[in-house]
Amino acid sequence: MNEIQFIIYVKDRQKSKQFYEIVLQISPSLDVPGMTEFKLADNVILGIMPENGIAKIISTHLPHPKDGNGIPRCELYLKVKNPKNYIAKGIELGGKEISKLQKRDWGDIVGYISDLDGHILAFAEKVK
């Protein structure tokens, strides 16, 4: 694989772009009306696509993504330094705290929030 891209569907691409830009502390590598992309690693991209855009492609076979808005539809598990800062910034920008930052039985310290559309963001750090 040359590149891995994860795409989440959002109600308001502009608001979600601002949320992720501030929380992740990176600028989009692509920002056009139908898609915003953030390069998370050399070959890993997070895409943000408007619900209405993907609905044009899938709606004859699947429900409109807006019907799932607010329901957790994915989890982005991000290993970062100082996850507490990412979590605080996400909550400040309108995300919701789901589970406090704490040591988990798999060895990471992790806290969970949801973004503006209910997607789950886990900010983790390896226990030292």
C-alpha positions, 0 to 999 in steps of 0.5 A: 500500500502506498497510502492509507486514507480514512474518510469520515462524513460530516454535517458541516465540512468547514466547522469540522475542518476548523475543529480538526485543524486546531485539535490536531495542530496541523493544516489541511494538505487539501481543502476543496469544497468536497473534501478536506484532508489532513496528513497524519503520517507519511502515508496516512490521510484523514479525509473529511467529506460532507454527508451530502457529498457522499450521499450522492454516491451511495444513497441508492444503496445505503441510508443517508449518512445524516441519519447516523449523525451523532451516533459513533460511526468510527474511532480515530486512535491517535498516539500523541505526546500530552494527550490531555492537551488534545482532549482539552482543546477538543472539548473547548471546540465543542467535542464531548468528553466520553471517557476520562484520560486514564491507564487502560489494561492494554498499556496506554493512557487514553482519553476519549472524546467525540467530535462535532458529528459523534465520531470518537477520538482517542488520544493515547500515550504509551505508559513509560 
